[in-house]
Amino acid sequence: MIKNEYKVVGVMSGTSLDGIDFVYASFQFDGTWHFEIIHSETISYSSQWVENLRSLVSFSMEELKEMDNNYTNYLSLRINEFINKFKIEDVDAVCSHGHTALHQPDKGLTYQIGNMSHLAVLLEQLVVCNFRVQDVSLGGQGAPLVPIGDKLLFSEYDFCLNLGGFANISMDMQRDRIAYDVCPVNIVLNRYVKELGLDYDDGGKIASTGAINNELLEKLNSLEFYEANYPKSLGLEWVDKNIFPLIDSYQLEIKDILKTFVEHVAIQLASKINEKHKVSVLITGGGVYNAYLMERLEKYSNNKIIIPSKDIIEFKEALIFGFLGVLKLRNEVNCLKSVTGASADHSSGVVFLS
């Protein structure tokens, strides 16, 4: 039944592996969409789960299916913990992204673990999940999916920029919503800072003490992906092939790697947001907390950078995956061909009944 108000649990696990993001949010429709984040939380992964998820690209299909089952079970436990902790009783649906194991849309392949049908049974809730597969089957990139939420929930901003494992950007161009992945961010920075025994470079302090290797910086900025037209998206496989071997060939100190890569990210981001002048740029995701990265970005761009509340910074993607689920329940478009390159706008995702 189509309603004008929904309360859902949104669940998102990103490539940065910093944990699973949960929101309990309400969405209201009165001709335009409004939202409220009622509860939110990030549950960190254990070191074993971090290792499991980081290794997914090397798994055989049989191993992936086993991990899919294990991760679905694990996800059900974490979702139930969140629901019980906040004593949540009114839930129209649990809307879950799962965790990307493989993303090779050029080969017609995308695989998110944690989206098996028994998730609904374990939760005793209606579940909406597996949002990317249909888009890829329609010839799209299967990513990014957040831009429909940017368009309908955050329309007051000219650009929406999210800095997670990867950076992605979303904007209106003429009558269409355009969005694409810009470059890797935390998936690279966190990998190298782990060699120092840390999970992340707090505030970018280590990067700020390094020295830029200009030859490496030039080669990073010259990668073919950056010249490709959208729609385009990135995955761990691309980073494994194009970024890590290039950086490792220079045998630099960690602080110099971090500083060089932060500079690379700032240059790539600025090149996109500078395509319009005197506009507002909403920036979310964990990368916002890298003060040194934000400083470098502001150096390269004169546009107005807006950093929202903590809830929006950290949970915007989980919020929007909850919203994608609502749109799917209403059989409304939640995936835009102008963004992904699919053959048609469509209502993506799978609905499982408990």
Secondary structure, DSSP 8 states (H G I E B T S, - for coil): ---SEEEEEEEEE-TT-S-EEEEEEEEEESSSEEEEEEEEEEE---HHHHHHHHTGGG--HHHHHHHHHHHHHHHHHHHHHHHHHTT----SEEEE--EEEEEEGGGTEEEEET--THHHHHHTS-EEE--SHHHHHTTS-----THHHHHHH-TT-SEEEEESSEEEEEEEETTEEEEEEEEE-HHHHHHHHGGGT-SS-GGGHHHHTS---HHHHHHHHT-GGGGS-SS----HHHHHHHTHHHHHTT---HHHHHHHHHHHHHHHHHHHHTTSSS-EEEEESGGGG-HHHHHHHHHH--SEEE---HHHHHHHHHHHHHHHHHHHHTT---B-HHHH--SS-B---EEE--
